Amino acid sequence: MTQTRDPGTERLGTAGIAVTAAAMLTNALAYLVPVLAARELKAPELSALATALGLVAIASVPGVGLQLAVAVHHARHGRSAARRATLITAILSSGALLAATPLLTAGLHLSAEIPALLAVTTAAVVLSSRWLGELQGEQRFLRLAVGMAVLAAGRYGGVIAGLLLGAGLTGSLLAGALVAGLVPLALARLAVPPAPASAESVPAAPSLTAAQVVTGCGATLAMLVVSYADLLLARQLLPPAESGAYAVGTVLTKGALWAPQVVTVLALPRLARGDRRSRMVALAVTGGAGLLLVVASALGGGLAFRLVGGGDYVHLGAHAPVFAAVGALYALVFVLLNAQVAAGARWPAAPLWAATAGLVVVVLFLAPRSFTGLLWSALGTAVVALVGMGLASRWRREPIPAGPGPVSP
């Protein structure tokens, strides 16, 4: 008798390594761009390129929400129509940059053609997110890792090539837009579904709705806002030297937050089908990774600050475990947030918006406006966000109908 293997449970270790490697490649290429630009561009152009990359990162946030929504929908219902929702999301994301061209040229001193090039890149990133969501929802994790690597190469490869060829700011962004525009075509080919094992008719699945995409985008935006709020507040409230030191510390926060995110990527399809054991495993693994990072920061805080910011920041080593704890708590929040989105919660990000508002109130009116005052306020906000998400998860107990089984890679 032939046994059907579940690719979602088969070789999860290999899949996790592949997805982690793809994420590391993305971060490496994103880091390589400013490193090359610092050597190839003059200071004003370097600043403009950094601003341009930041604008693409912000405008592409809906793409992350789209991927989340598509992955959840596909895991619950199987492959279904998502073209309309994808096109609308891409048009709105890139159109926002085009509409803001007068503000960007006047306020950020960018030439008029740059927002148009950034809009092309943004549209390509958002369109690509659909295919990544389909691969994730179908638990084709090795192909997902390849897709992530292709998107990273397309998103940054053209810019890197332009810099190496001496194309300047506009030429490099043009090359980036042209290369990025090819990525959705490549990912559409990569995500082609395998041939069905039998000729049995499958009921048509419901189409992805705008509400699902909006929920995914809102959850993604809330997670980014709450995890970056203290850094933005530091910029506004602390003296320049302390603000810079705080920025160095938040690198440890982001490391503890994003290091275990591969766990959520692998667990999301099962969470969408109501597998509560997967949620507990994801929380346990993420919490264990966070605890290890906090302990490592406590033992080598000075070294951590030296590696991140240099010798001038070694004296802040005692604060390293607190920064790491903030990130570790938010990593757990991220797992619960994805579980809530997967469960179909109507307002999954509400606890995060409330926690963000609470942080602003505490920092502005209650806590000392100092490095440590802001840091402990951020830790308290992370605890409140985790408790709020935990309570929201406990209140929602409706069973989720199981979707179709996993698709073979």
Secondary structure, 3 states (H helix, E strand, C coil): CCCCCCCCCCCHHHHHHHHHHHHHHHHHHHHHHHHHHHHHCCHHHHHHHHHHHHHHHHHCHHHHHHHHHHHHHHHHHCCCCCHHHHHHHHHHHHHHHHHCHHHHHHHCCCCCHHHHHHHHHHHHHHHHHHHHHHHHHCCCHHHHHHHHHHHHHHHHHHHHHHHHCCCHHHHHHHHHHHHHCCHHHHHHHHCCCCCCCCCCCCCCCCCCCHHHHHHHHHHHHHHHHHHHHHHHHHHHHCCHHHHHHHHHHHHHHHHHHHCCHHHHHHHHHHHHCCCHHHHHHHHHHHHHHHHHHHHHHHHCHHHHHHHHHCHHHHHHHHHHHHHHHHHHHHHHHHHHHHHHHHCCCCCCCHHHHHHHHHHHHHHHHCCCCCHHHHHHHHHHHHHHHHHHHHHHHHHCCCCCCCCCCCCCC
